[in-house]
């Protein structure tokens, strides 16, 4: 069997998405992992991104709201 390996960059692109009733849970998780997340490029859809940036102080690239195309932006 042929074996393949891949090298991953140290700085990763991380998407943060939470639907309505899970925004608080995601915010708690981001706060707990703030130090690690600050080392990566962060993206988030609409309201989630604004809430997380405000509550954590992290630099988060905002996308459109999920239903308005933000989910597709992440997928692209």
Buried (B, 14 or more C-beta within 10 A) or exposed (E): EEEEEEEEEEEEEBBBBBEEEEBEEBBEBBEEEBEEBEEBBBBBBBBBBEBBBEEBEBEBEBBBBBEEBBBEBBEE
